[in-house]
Amino acid sequence: MPTVHDWINNPLGVVEGLFAQGNPSPDWEKKVVEYFKEKLKQNDAHTWVPSLNDVPLHYLKPNSLVKFRCMVQDMFDPEFFMAVYEMNDTASNSKLMKCGKYKDVTEGGQVDFNSRNTVTSERQTFYCVPIPGESQWVKESYEGTSQARVVPSTSYAPNRHKRSYEEDDEMDTQPQQMKDPCQGAQGSAGFHGNTDSKRQETEAPNQNSSTSHCTSSPDLNFPLPGEKGPACLVKVYEDWDSFKLNDMLEVYGILSVDPALSVIADEREASSLLDPTESMETVEEQRVHSPPASLVPRLHMLYAQPLVHNNPLLPPGAAEENGEYLSTFRGELAAVRTELLAYFTHLMLGDSLAAEYLILHLISNVYSRRDVLPLGKFTLNLSGCPQSSPYTEHLYRVIQHLVPSSYRLCMSLHNMNNQCMVPKKDYTANRLVSGTLQLANNTSLFLDETQLEQGQLDTTGVRNITALGNLITWQKVDYDFNYHQMEFPCNINVLITSEGRSILPSDCQVHLRPTLNPPNLEEYLSAVQVAQVPSQLNKYRIYLSMARALNYTISDEITKAVEDDFVEMRKDDPQSMTAEDLHRLLVVARLLSLSHGQNTLSRDGWMKAKQLEALRISRTQQHKSVNGNEP
């Protein structure tokens, strides 16, 4: 059997060994997946596998086992490939059955296309990108726990950024196309042979490269501007219906960066330009679906772990109810909360009420949906933020250092009128063009309305404001498919900072009331952040993730007490407590309980929630009476 290093360095050897033992029985495919799942469960085996997120591509061995922490940005049409085929071995003058799964090209003799033993199968391709807005502390923490041993590839020098895998081997790799009798939705599913290197492609001819015809790098379609990191074409062989767009995954698969892919793709593009009837795809579609493998590697999925969160400080299964880690940490939640409240109070310039609501906001989570209503969301509008000051920038920086994923959207007139926020389907290239609001669940979206100046919103600006409003109210984004809109539910924490009341809807408005007036605001805020040592920050990071993950229930006794209280509050003035007010009060009570590590509502917790809301509403009314009714 393979050694501990073989299953990482040469996973195809494991696949071929199990194929040779099990073919033609279909059980061999299940045994492959089970083999790698079991290996990854042993001790800290998952930390031995190199990650595309941490390691430059040219340091990774082709055809080795790698992992990729990512979000599914797009899903391409299924493609056909040769799962099993027969080859003529010229050395022994015999025929061999070969496995075409988990690879793009084959090496060896000549494929016998007329063999009746050929098996054509289907696989799905996901276009995956690093998790949008992932915080630097998350990246560094994941990288710090890695025990993978990698060395630079001998065929690729790290400092040669202008030269790709394809260009290194282009001179001695000139594959010739050979037609396959099996036809599919993507066109003719075929192999591509090579008389020198004997490499042949195992997938349908929909690969194409843009490097020969574009002077600039291809658009990697990251949702957020300025994002860096690899994009990847993930080939999925089973249960692809269980994955959804925008899912967070940790994919374990076999890395494919073969230079032959680009050369074959160039030939296809040239052929389609000369004779468009040769291919069912447009040139634009070929370029998007088959970028250079040195920029967008292929990853043949063996196993994928859906990520409920991307907090590297939590061990697997940490949020499981009755789990050992949760039971141990729950006793510490109240103490950590006290420390975090003090930290946020300093950040809020002495305003402890605003600090309380910021904690509640950061642990909020859509835990269920009743018809179209998302339950658990808690969008906070922090008004009273000074305009033209570094305050909101520092506030975002603190949040960025505490949550796994976040993005600050400066709501300037220029951004509102020019930024593409809603993803849109490009039918010419047959891809989903990403937008700012294509984010993974539990991302913190910081909307800085203090940047909004006077001026006119154009059609794009109005559309963007509408999209933000729908996201806040319904926790959904309507993707633009030209002829119709498709609704995608989401779970995104939205914090709005504004000078007056926000132009956007919110679940709760807290007007900032500072009790401190430092002579130099920027120096003060910087000092507050620097005072938090890394170990303390890690406690806050664990606290926020754990409080969000706790299950929550309300007993029948407390439910009856809340109903009676609601009736009592409406006795004198029915308008003093509406159904909407009661809903918000229940949300505050739930979050307040969870913030103290309590997974059920107590009478004391209900009273504290009422007191907190009474203070907030009183402050809001006082501000309105002093400043007049805000728009």
C-alpha positions in Angstrom: 0.0 0.0 0.0 1.1 3.6 -0.5 3.1 5.3 2.2 2.0 8.4 4.1 3.8 10.6 1.5 2.6 8.8 -1.6 -1.1 9.6 -1.1 -0.2 13.3 -1.1 2.7 13.4 -3.6 1.2 10.8 -6.0 -2.5 10.5 -5.5 -3.0 9.3 -9.1 -0.9 6.2 -8.1 -3.5 5.4 -5.4 -6.3 5.9 -7.9 -4.7 3.7 -10.6 -3.9 1.0 -8.0 -7.5 0.9 -6.8 -8.7 1.0 -10.5 -6.6 -1.9 -11.4 -7.9 -3.9 -8.4 -11.6 -3.0 -8.8 -12.4 -2.4 -12.5 -14.9 -3.1 -14.0 -16.8 -3.1 -10.7 -18.1 0.5 -10.0 -17.1 0.0 -6.3 -13.5 1.1 -7.0 -14.6 4.7 -7.4 -16.3 4.7 -4.0 -13.1 3.1 -2.5 -11.0 5.9 -3.9 -13.1 8.6 -2.2 -13.3 6.6 1.1 -9.5 6.0 1.0 -8.7 9.7 1.0 -11.4 10.6 3.5 -10.0 8.1 5.9 -6.5 9.4 5.4 -7.5 13.0 6.0 -9.2 12.0 9.3 -6.0 10.6 10.8 -4.4 12.8 13.4 -3.7 16.2 11.8 -3.3 14.7 8.3 -5.3 17.6 6.7 -2.5 20.0 7.8 0.1 18.0 5.8 -1.8 18.8 2.5 -0.4 22.0 0.8 -3.0 24.7 0.3 -3.5 26.8 -2.9 -4.4 29.7 -0.6 -1.0 29.7 1.1 1.5 28.3 -1.4 2.4 29.8 -4.8 1.4 27.6 -7.6 4.9 27.1 -8.8 5.8 25.6 -5.5 3.2 22.9 -5.9 3.9 19.6 -7.6 1.7 18.8 -10.6 -0.7 15.9 -10.0 -0.2 16.1 -6.2 -3.0 16.3 -3.6 -3.7 19.9 -2.6 -6.5 21.7 -0.8 -8.3 25.0 -1.6 -10.4 27.1 0.8 -12.9 28.8 -1.5 -16.3 30.0 -2.5 -18.2 28.7 -5.5 -18.5 31.7 -7.8 -19.9 30.1 -10.9 -21.0 26.7 -12.2 -20.3 25.8 -15.8 -22.2 23.3 -18.0 -21.3 19.6 -17.5 -18.6 18.2 -19.7 -17.9 14.7 -21.0 -14.7 12.8 -20.4 -13.2 9.3 -20.9 -13.6 7.6 -17.5 -12.2 4.4 -18.9 -10.3 3.9 -22.1 -8.0 1.4 -23.9 -4.5 2.2 -25.0 -2.1 0.5 -27.3 1.1 -0.1 -25.5 3.8 0.0 -28.2 6.5 -1.2 -25.9 4.8 -4.5 -25.1 2.6 -4.6 -28.2 -0.5 -5.1 -26.0 -3.6 -3.3 -24.9 -4.1 -1.7 -21.5 -7.2 -0.5 -19.7 -6.6 3.0 -18.3 -8.5 5.3 -15.9 -9.2 8.8 -17.2 -10.7 10.1 -14.0 -9.1 12.9 -11.9 -6.9 14.0 -14.9 -7.0 16.3 -17.9 -4.3 14.6 -20.0 -2.9 11.0 -20.3 0.6 9.8 -20.8 1.5 6.6 -22.5 0.6 4.9 -25.8 -2.1 5.6 -28.4 -5.8 5.6 -27.4 -8.0 3.0 -29.2 -11.0 5.1 -30.0 -12.8 2.1 -31.5 -12.6 0.0 -28.3 -15.9 -1.2 -27.0 -14.5 -1.0 -23.5 -14.5 2.8 -23.6 -16.6 4.4 -20.9 -17.7 8.0 -21.3 -18.8 9.8 -18.1 -19.9 13.3 -17.1 -18.4 15.8 -14.6 -19.3 19.2 -13.5 -17.0 22.3 -13.4 -17.2 24.9 -10.6 -15.3 28.2 -10.9 -14.1 28.8 -7.4 -12.4 31.9 -5.9 -10.9 32.5 -2.5 -13.5 33.5 0.1 -14.3 37.1 -0.6 -13.1 39.6 2.0 -11.3 37.0 4.1 -9.4 38.7 6.8 -5.6 38.7 6.9 -5.5 37.2 10.4 -7.5 34.2 9.0 -5.1 33.7 6.2 -2.1 33.9 8.5 -3.6 31.6 11.0 -4.4 28.9 8.5 -0.9 29.2 7.0 0.6 29.0 10.5 -1.0 25.6 11.2 0.1 24.1 7.9 2.7 21.3 8.2 3.0 20.9 4.4 6.5 20.6 3.0 6.8 22.2 -0.4 9.8 23.2 -2.6 9.9 25.3 -5.7 9.1 23.4 -8.9 12.2 22.8 -11.0 10.3 23.6 -14.1 9.1 27.0 -13.0 11.2 29.8 -11.5 9.4 32.0 -8.9 10.8 35.3 -10.3 9.6 34.6 -13.9 6.1 36.1 -13.5 5.8 36.9 -17.1 6.2 33.4 -18.3 3.7 30.6 -17.7 3.7 26.9 -17.5 2.4 26.9 -21.0 5.2 29.0 -22.5 7.9 26.9 -20.8 6.8 23.8 -22.8 5.0 25.2 -25.8 7.9 24.5 -28.2 7.9 20.8 -27.6 4.2 20.2 -27.0 2.2 20.2 -30.2 -0.8 17.9 -29.7 -3.0 16.9 -32.7 -6.7 16.5 -32.3 -8.3 13.1 -32.7 -12.1 12.8 -32.9 -14.0 10.5 -30.6 -17.2 8.8 -31.7 -19.1 9.8 -28.5 -21.0 13.1 -28.9 -22.1 15.3 -26.0 -23.8 18.6 -25.2 -20.4 20.3 -25.2 -19.6 19.1 -28.7 -17.5 16.0 -29.6 -15.9 14.5 -26.5 -12.4 13.6 -27.6 -8.7 13.0 -26.9 -5.7 14.9 -28.1 -2.6 13.0 -28.9 1.0 14.1 -29.1 3.7 12.2 -30.9 6.6 13.5 -28.7 5.3 13.7 -25.2 2.5 11.2 -25.7 0.1 13.3 -23.7 -3.6 13.2 -24.5 -6.5 15.2 -23.1 -9.3 13.3 -21.4 -12.1 16.0 -21.6 -14.4 17.4 -24.1 -12.8 20.0 -26.4 -14.0 23.1 -24.6 -10.6 24.3 -23.4 -9.1 27.5 -24.6 -6.5 30.0 -23.6 -6.5 33.7 -23.8 -2.8 34.3 -23.5 -2.1 34.0 -27.2 -4.7 36.6 -28.1 -4.9 39.0 -25.1 -2.0 41.1 -23.9 -3.6 41.6 -20.5 -4.2 38.9 -17.9 -7.7 37.3 -18.0 -10.4 38.7 -15.6 -10.4 36.3 -12.7 -13.9 37.4 -11.7 -13.3 38.1 -8.0 -16.4 39.6 -6.4 -14.5 42.3 -4.5 -12.2 44.9 -6.1 -8.5 44.5 -5.2 -8.8 40.8 -4.2 -5.8 38.6 -4.7 -5.3 34.9 -4.7 -5.8 32.0 -7.0 -9.0 31.1 -8.9 -9.5 27.5 -9.7 -11.6 25.3 -12.0 -12.8 22.5 -9.7 -13.9 19.3 -11.5 -16.6 17.5 -9.6 -17.4 13.9 -10.2 -20.2 13.0 -7.9 -23.1 14.6 -5.9 -22.6 18.0 -7.6 -26.2 18.8 -7.0 -25.4 19.0 -3.2 -23.3 22.2 -3.8 -24.8 25.6 -4.4 -23.5 28.9 -5.7 -21.7 30.9 -3.0 -21.1 27.9 -0.8 -17.9 28.0 1.2 -15.8 24.8 0.7 -12.5 23.3 1.6 -11.8 21.2 -1.5 -9.2 18.4 -1.5 -8.2 17.3 -5.0 -5.6 16.5 -7.5 -3.8 19.5 -9.0 -3.6 19.7 -12.8 -1.5 22.4 -14.5 -0.4 20.5 -17.6 1.1 22.8 -20.3 -0.6 20.8 -23.0 -4.0 22.2 -22.0 -3.0 25.7 -23.2 -1.6 24.5 -26.5 -4.7 22.4 -27.2 -6.9 25.4 -26.3 -4.9 27.7 -28.7 -5.5 25.3 -31.5 -9.2 25.1 -30.8 -9.5 28.9 -30.7 -7.7 29.2 -34.0 -9.9 26.5 -35.4 -13.1 28.2 -34.2 -11.9 31.6 -35.6 -11.3 30.0 -39.0 -14.5 27.9 -39.0 -17.0 28.9 -36.4 -19.1 25.8 -37.2 -16.3 23.6 -35.8 -17.2 24.6 -32.2 -20.5 25.1 -30.4 -18.8 27.6 -28.1 -17.9 31.3 -28.9 -14.3 32.4 -28.6 -15.3 34.4 -25.5 -16.8 31.3 -23.9 -13.7 29.3 -24.7 -11.4 31.9 -23.1 -13.5 32.2 -19.9 -14.0 28.4 -19.5 -10.4 27.5 -20.3 -8.0 30.2 -18.9 -4.2 29.4 -18.8 -3.6 26.5 -16.3 -0.7 28.5 -14.8 -3.1 31.2 -13.8 -6.3 29.2 -13.1 -5.2 25.6 -12.3 -7.6 22.7 -12.5 -8.4 20.8 -9.3 -10.0 17.4 -9.6 -12.1 17.0 -6.5 -11.7 13.9 -4.3 -13.5 15.3 -1.3 -15.0 18.7 -0.3 -15.8 19.8 3.2 -18.6 22.5 3.4 -17.5 25.3 5.7 -20.1 26.6 8.1 -17.5 29.3 9.1 -13.9 30.1 8.1 -12.6 30.8 11.6 -9.3 28.9 11.9 -9.2 29.2 15.7 -12.1 26.8 16.2 -11.4 23.1 16.0 -13.7 20.9 13.7 -17.1 20.4 15.3 -16.5 23.1 17.9 -20.0 24.5 17.5 -21.7 21.1 17.9 -24.3 21.2 20.7 -23.2 19.2 23.7 -19.7 19.0 22.3 -16.7 19.1 24.6 -15.2 22.3 23.2 -18.6 24.2 23.3 -19.2 23.0 26.9 -15.8 24.1 28.0 -15.9 27.5 26.3 -19.5 28.4 27.3 -18.4 29.0 30.8 -15.9 31.6 29.6 -18.3 33.5 27.3 -19.6 35.8 30.0 -16.1 36.8 31.1 -14.9 37.4 27.5 -18.1 39.4 26.9 -17.2 41.8 29.7 -13.7 42.4 28.3 -15.1 42.9 24.8 -17.7 45.3 26.0 -15.0 47.4 27.7 -13.0 47.3 24.4 -16.0 48.4 22.3 -16.9 51.1 24.9 -13.5 52.7 24.4 -13.9 52.4 20.6 -17.3 54.1 20.9 -15.7 57.0 22.8 -17.3 56.0 26.1 -20.7 55.0 24.8 -21.5 51.7 26.5 -25.0 51.4 25.0 -23.6 51.6 21.4 -21.0 49.0 22.5 -23.7 46.7 23.7 -25.6 46.8 20.4 -22.4 46.3 18.4 -21.8 43.0 20.2 -25.4 42.0 19.5 -25.0 42.9 15.8 -21.7 40.9 15.4 -23.2 37.7 16.8 -26.5 38.0 14.8 -27.2 35.3 12.3 -30.1 34.2 10.0 -31.0 31.0 11.7 -34.2 30.3 9.9 -36.7 31.6 7.3 -40.4 31.8 7.7 -41.9 32.1 4.2 -39.9 35.1 2.9 -39.0 36.5 6.3 -35.4 35.9 7.5 -35.3 35.3 11.2 -32.3 36.4 13.3 -30.9 39.2 11.2 -29.9 42.4 13.0 -28.8 45.2 10.7 -27.4 48.0 12.9 -27.4 51.6 11.9 -24.8 53.5 14.0 -25.7 57.1 13.4 -24.0 60.2 14.8 -20.6 59.2 13.3 -18.5 62.2 12.5 -18.2 63.0 8.8 -14.8 63.7 7.2 -12.9 62.0 10.0 -11.0 58.8 10.4 -13.5 57.4 12.8 -15.4 55.0 10.5 -12.2 53.7 9.0 -10.8 52.8 12.4 -14.1 51.2 13.4 -14.0 49.0 10.3 -10.4 48.1 11.0 -11.4 46.8 14.5 -14.2 44.7 13.0 -11.9 43.4 10.3 -9.5 42.2 13.0 -12.3 40.3 14.8 -14.4 38.6 12.1 -13.3 36.1 9.5 -14.6 37.9 6.4 -15.6 41.5 5.9 -15.8 44.3 3.3 -16.1 48.1 3.7 -18.2 49.7 1.0 -17.7 53.5 0.9 -21.1 54.8 -0.2 -19.7 57.7 -2.2 -21.7 59.0 -5.1 -19.1 57.7 -7.5 -19.1 54.2 -6.0 -22.9 54.1 -6.0 -23.1 55.2 -9.7 -20.2 53.1 -11.0 -19.7 49.9 -8.9 -21.2 46.6 -10.1 -22.9 45.2 -7.0 -25.3 42.7 -8.5 -23.9 39.7 -10.3 -25.0 39.5 -14.0 -25.1 36.6 -16.5 -22.9 37.2 -19.6 -24.5 34.9 -22.2 -21.8 35.6 -24.8 -19.1 34.2 -22.5 -21.6 31.9 -20.7 -20.5 33.0 -17.2 -21.8 34.8 -14.2 -20.0 38.1 -13.9 -19.5 38.7 -10.2 -20.5 41.7 -8.2 -19.8 43.2 -4.8 -22.8 41.6 -3.2 -21.8 38.0 -4.2 -20.5 37.2 -0.8 -20.3 34.1 1.4 -22.5 33.6 4.4 -21.5 35.3 7.6 -19.6 38.1 5.9 -19.7 41.4 7.7 -20.6 44.2 5.2 -19.7 47.6 6.5 -21.6 50.3 4.7 -20.0 53.7 5.3 -22.7 56.3 4.5 -20.6 59.1 5.9 -18.8 59.1 2.6 -22.0 59.9 0.7 -22.0 63.5 -0.6 -24.7 65.5 -2.3 -25.5 64.8 -5.9 -27.6 62.8 -8.3 -27.9 59.0 -8.3 -28.1 57.7 -11.9 -29.9 54.5 -13.0 -27.0 52.3 -11.7 -26.9 54.1 -8.4 -30.6 53.7 -7.8 -30.3 50.0 -8.7 -27.5 49.6 -6.3 -29.4 51.3 -3.4 -32.4 49.1 -4.2 -30.1 46.0 -4.1 -28.7 47.0 -0.7 -32.2 47.6 0.6 -33.3 44.2 -0.5 -30.2 42.6 1.0 -30.9 44.3 4.4 -34.6 43.6 4.5 -34.9 40.2 2.9 -31.4 38.8 3.1 -31.4 38.1 -0.6 -29.8 39.4 -3.8 -31.6 39.3 -7.1 -29.0 38.3 -9.7 -29.5 39.8 -13.2 -30.0 37.1 -15.9 -31.0 39.7 -18.5 -34.4 38.3 -19.2 -35.3 37.6 -15.6 -34.0 38.0 -12.1 -33.0 35.0 -10.0 -33.3 35.3 -6.2 -30.3 34.1 -4.1 -30.8 34.0 -0.3 -27.8 35.1 1.8 -26.8 35.6 5.4 -24.7 38.8 5.6 -24.3 41.0 8.6 -24.8 44.6 7.6 -23.5 47.5 9.7 -24.4 51.0 8.5 -22.4 54.0 9.8 -24.0 57.4 9.1 -24.1 61.0 10.3 -27.9 61.2 10.6 -30.4 58.4 10.1 -29.4 56.1 7.2 -31.2 56.3 3.8 -31.2 52.5 4.0 -33.5 50.4 6.1 -32.2 48.8 9.3 -33.4 46.7 12.1 -32.1 49.0 14.8 -30.7 52.5 15.0 -28.4 53.6 17.8 -27.3 57.2 17.8 -23.7 57.5 19.0 -23.4 59.6 22.2 -19.6 60.0 23.1 -18.6 60.8 26.6 -15.0 61.2 25.7 -13.5 63.9 23.5 -9.8 63.0 22.8 -7.7 65.9 21.5 -6.4 63.7 18.7 -9.1 61.2 17.6 -6.8 59.2 15.3 -4.1 58.8 17.9 -6.7 57.7 20.5 -8.3 55.1 18.3 -4.9 53.7 17.2 -3.9 53.4 20.9 -7.1 51.6 21.7 -6.4 49.0 19.0 -2.7 48.6 19.8 -3.6 47.9 23.5 -5.3 44.6 22.5 -2.6 41.9 22.4 -3.0 39.0 19.9 -4.0 36.5 22.6 -6.9 38.8 23.7 -8.0 39.3 20.1 -8.1 35.6 19.6 -10.4 35.2 22.6 -12.8 37.8 21.0 -12.6 36.0 17.7 -13.6 32.7 19.2 -16.3 34.4 21.4 -18.0 36.0 18.4 -18.1 32.7 16.4 -19.2 30.6 19.3 -21.9 32.9 20.4 -23.3 33.0 16.9 -23.3 29.2 16.7 -25.2 28.5 19.9 -28.7 26.9 19.6 -31.5 28.9 21.2 -34.9 28.0 22.6 -37.7 29.7 24.5 -39.7 27.6 27.0 -43.5 27.6 27.0 -43.5 29.3 30.4 -41.4 32.3 29.1 -43.4 32.5 25.9 -46.6 32.9 28.0 -44.9 35.5 30.2 -43.8 37.5 27.1 -47.3 37.4 25.6 -48.8 38.6 28.9 -46.2 41.4 29.1 -46.9 42.5 25.5 -50.7 42.7 26.3 -49.9 44.7 29.4 -47.6 47.2 27.5 -50.3 47.9 25.0 -53.1 48.5 27.6 -52.6 52.2 28.0 -51.3 53.0 24.5 -51.7 50.4 21.8 -49.3 52.4 19.6 -46.5 52.2 22.2 -45.7 48.6 21.3 -46.4 47.3 17.8 -45.9 43.8 16.5 -42.7 45.1 14.8 -41.5 46.4 18.1 -42.2 43.1 19.8 -40.3 41.2 17.1 -37.2 43.5 17.5 -37.4 43.1 21.3 -37.4 39.3 20.9 -34.4 39.5 18.6 -32.6 41.7 21.1 -33.5 39.3 23.9 -32.3 36.3 21.9 -28.9 38.0 21.1 -28.5 39.3 24.6 -28.9 35.7 26.0 -26.5 34.2 23.5 -24.0 36.9 24.2 -23.9 35.8 27.8 -23.5 32.1 26.8 -27.2 31.3 27.6 -29.0 29.2 25.0 -32.5 29.9 26.4 -34.4 33.0 27.5 -34.8 33.6 31.2 -37.2 36.2 32.9 -34.1 38.1 33.9 -32.8 38.1 30.3 -36.2 39.4 29.1 -36.2 42.3 31.6 -32.6 43.2 30.6 -33.6 43.3 26.9 -36.6 45.6 27.7 -34.3 47.9 29.6 -31.7 48.0 26.8 -34.4 48.8 24.2 -36.0 51.5 26.5 -32.6 53.3 26.8 -32.1 53.1 23.0 -35.5 54.4 22.1 -35.3 57.2 24.7 -32.0 58.3 23.3 -33.4 58.2 19.7 -36.4 60.3 20.7 -34.3 62.8 22.5 -32.0 63.2 19.5 -35.0 63.7 17.2 -36.5 66.4 19.5 -33.2 68.3 19.6 -32.5 68.0 15.8 -36.0 67.8 14.4 -37.3 64.8 12.5 -34.6 63.3 10.4 -35.3 62.1 6.9 
